[in-house]
């Protein structure tokens, strides 16, 4: 039985990944500062309530205890918006712990799957169908640091033969996404329309994103764990491949919920790229992965879950 350590395993993406790993009969351990918010962690999963801010020695102790074959690294403490407030602090709480983890995995010869960003690392591009070879020009500390982790992974591969894959997901959504948080348009829009609360639009709602269902992301991550990557193919875009604007998304949500949205518009934010639609040709050809859940089906599934919890 293969062993996985999921760092940040109680968050939105992490919870779905852990449940999928269980279904695939992995032995799973989770490190997270927080407990799950919307479901119970499976009884067979070892939960270590800790913070990834620990020193190299502390991380080595956890690795020695769990002895994973693969580490999935999802923990990140800021968003593009919040990272702008104090970039110097952001480096300390995100980049340095990442480097500590990378060095431990390289030394222990453990495969590392890093969840990067399918939007922030590419920056202010208006080009649709962005491939992995597109220019990376991040416009937020969040994007810069995600890209820096990718570069350090490459360096550790070159110098110390670290086995890694970096995943660049577009915009996943689905059940268990925090509808009271600051990120996740689908969950936030569904909740606020249902409750008759104002929906915030930055700009005129023309910003386009590539939304895809969370179970498809979890399956892509597991395929990456099983994949023997070539050195020139260690970064994969993951997404639905079709863009939709925020105002169009809101229209679909109005139809599902059966209510009209109350919209509050604010000036567009400069750190929000106008268009992010990812080209997923590489992961389709190399790993045989394709998204299985369509946007309409995923929206209905998410609303079915949310209508039971709000």
N, C-alpha and C positions, 0 to 999 in steps of 0.2 A: 504493500500500500504506500503510495507516494505521500510525502509530508509537505504541507504548505504552511508558511507563516504569513499572515495578512496584517500588515501594519496600517492601521486606520480601518480595521475590519468591521467596525460598528456604524460607520457612516452610510450614506445612501448607496454609493457604488459598492463599498465593502460588504455590506449586509447581503446584497444580491450575489456578489462573488462567493462569499462564504457558503451561502445556501446552495449555489450551483456546484461548488467543490464537494459539498456533502453528497449531492446527488450522484456525482461522478466517483464517489467512494474514496475521496482523499482523506487523509488524516490532517485535521486543520487546527491551527492555533491562531489566536487573534491578539494583537496588541492594540489597545486604544485607551485614550484618556477617559472616554465616556462609555456608558452602556448604550445599548440600542434604544432608540426612541419609539419605534412603532411595532416592534416584534421582539420575541424572545430569541436569544442566541441558542442554536441547537445544543442539546445537552452533551453531545459527544465532542463539542468544540472546546478546547482549552482557552480560557480567557485570562489574559494578563493585563490588568488595569495599570497602565504605565504611560509615560510620556516619552516620545522619541527624542526629546532633548538630552537624553542621557549621554554620558561619555562613551568613548569607544569601549572601555572596559565593561560598562554596564550592558551595552549592546552585545558584546561577546558572551557575556554571562547568559543572556536570554537565548542567543543562538545555540550555545552549548546545551542549554536545557531542552530546547525544542527540537534541535537537529533537523531543520527543514531541508528538503531538496530544492525548494523554490521559495523565494521571498517576493511577495507582491507588495509594492510600496505605494500606498494611496494617501498617506497622511500629509496634509498641507494646511497650514494654519491661517492663510489669508486668501482673499479673492482679488481679482484685478483692481476693483474699486478700493478695497481696504489697504492693499499693498502701497497705494499712492500716498498714504498718510505719513508713513515713516519708512522709506526704503532701506535706511541703514539698519533699523530694527528687523525689517523683513529678512535681511540676509542672515541675521543671527538666529532667527527662529525657524527658518526654512532651509537655507542652503547649507549651513554648517552641519546640522543633524543629518542631512542627506549625504554629505561627504563622509561623515563618520560611518554611516550604514554601508555606503559603497565600499569603503576600505575594508570593513569587516567581511562583507560578502566575497570580495576579491581574495582575501587571505584564506577564507574557509572554503573557497571553490564552490560557492552556492550561486545558483542562477537567480538573477534579479530582474523582476518585471516592474518597470517604472511607469506610472500613469502621468504622462506629460500633459500637454494641452494641444488640442486640434484647432484652436483659434488664436490664443494669445501669442504663441511662438511665431506665427506668420505675420502678425501686425496688421497695418492699415492697408490691406489689399482689397480691391474691388473685383478681383478675378475669381470667377467660379471654377469649380473642379480643381482645387489646389492639390497638387501632388506632394509627396515627401521631398522632392527635389526643388520645390519652390523656395524662393528667397525667404530667409527667416529674419524679420526685422521687428521684434516685439516693441510695443509702445507702452508697456507698464512694467513695474518691477516684478510683478507676478510672472509675466511672460519671459522676461530676461532670466529670471532665476530658474524657471522650468527648462529653458534652453541651456543654461549653464550646467544643470544636472546632466542633461543629455551629453554635453561635451565632456564632462568628467567621466561619464560611463564609457565613452569612446576611448578616453585616455587610459582608463584602467583596463580596458580590453586590450589595447595596444601594448601596454607595459606589463600587465600581470595576467592576461588571458581571462579576464572576467567575462562570464557568460551572461549576457543581458539582452533584453528587448525593451524599447521605449514605445509606448502606445500613445498616439495622439488622438484622443476621442473628440468628436465634435460636440454635440449637445444632447447627452442622454437624459431621458425622463422616464417616469414610471411610478408605481406604488412605493411608498416609504420615503419619497422625497419630501423634504421639509417645506411645507407650504407657508410657514411663518418666517422662513429665512430670507436671505438677500439674493440668493441665486436659484435659478430653476423656474423659467418663465411659465412652463406648462402647469406645474403644481401651484405656483402663486396665482396665476390667472384663474385657474379652476376654483380655487378657494375664495378669492376675492369676488369673483362674479357670483358665485353661489351665495355668498354672505351679503351681497349688495354693497361691498366696499369699493372705494376707488382703485382703479388699476393705473399704475404709473407707466407712462410711455416716455422714454428719452428720445426726443425728436418727434418725427411724424409717423413713427411706426413702420418705416420702410426698411429698417435693419433686417437683413436676411440671415437665418441660421439653418443649420442642417440637423434637425431633431431626429433622434432614433431611440428605440425602446431599450430599456436597461438590461433585459435578459440577453439581448444580442451582444451588448458590450461584455457582459460576464462570460459568455461563451467564447468571445474573441480572446479574452484574457487567458482563459484556460488553454485555448489552442496555442497561444504564444508560449505558454509554459511547456507544452509538449513539443514545440517546434525546434528543430536544430537549425539555427539561423546561420546564414552566410554573413561574412563581415560587412559586406556592402548592402545588406538587407536586414538591419536590426531596428529600424524605425518604421512603424506602421500607422497610417491613418485608419481610423475606425469611425464610420458614420453611416447615415442612411442614403447619402448620395443625392438627395433632393432638397433644395432650399425652399423656405417659406418665410415670408415677412412676419414681423410681430403683429401687424394689424390683421393679416390674413389668419394667423394662428388664433388671435382673439376672436375673430369671426366664427371659426370652427368651434371654439370653446363656448361661445354664446349659444350656438345651436345645440351642443351636447347638454349644457346645463339648463337651457330653456329660459335664459334671462339676458337682458341687454347689459353690457358693461358700462360702468361709470368711469370715464377716462379722464385722467389728469396728465397733461403734457408738460414736460420740462425740456429745456434746451438739450440738444444732443451732447453726449460726453465724448471728448476727444479720444479717450482710450478704448472706445468701443468700435472695432472694425465694422464697416458697413455691410460687408458680405463675407460669410464664411460657409463655403460648401466644399467638402473634402472629396477628393478623388480616392476611391478605395480599391483601385485596380490591383495594387501590389498585394494587399492582404487577401484579396479574392484569389489571385493566382498562386501565391506562395502557400497559403494556409487553407485554401478552399472554403474560406468563411464568406457568408453572405448574410445580410440582415433578413430575418424571417418575419418580423412583425411590422406591418405597415403603419404609417402615421395615424390613419383613422382608427385602426384596431387598437393601437397603443393608447390613444387618447381615451377611447371608450373603456379600456381596461383600467387606466389610471383613475378615471372618474368613478368607475364602479367601486374601486377601493376607497377613494376619498369620501364618497357619499356615505360610507359606513363609519368613518372616523371623525367627521367634523360635526 
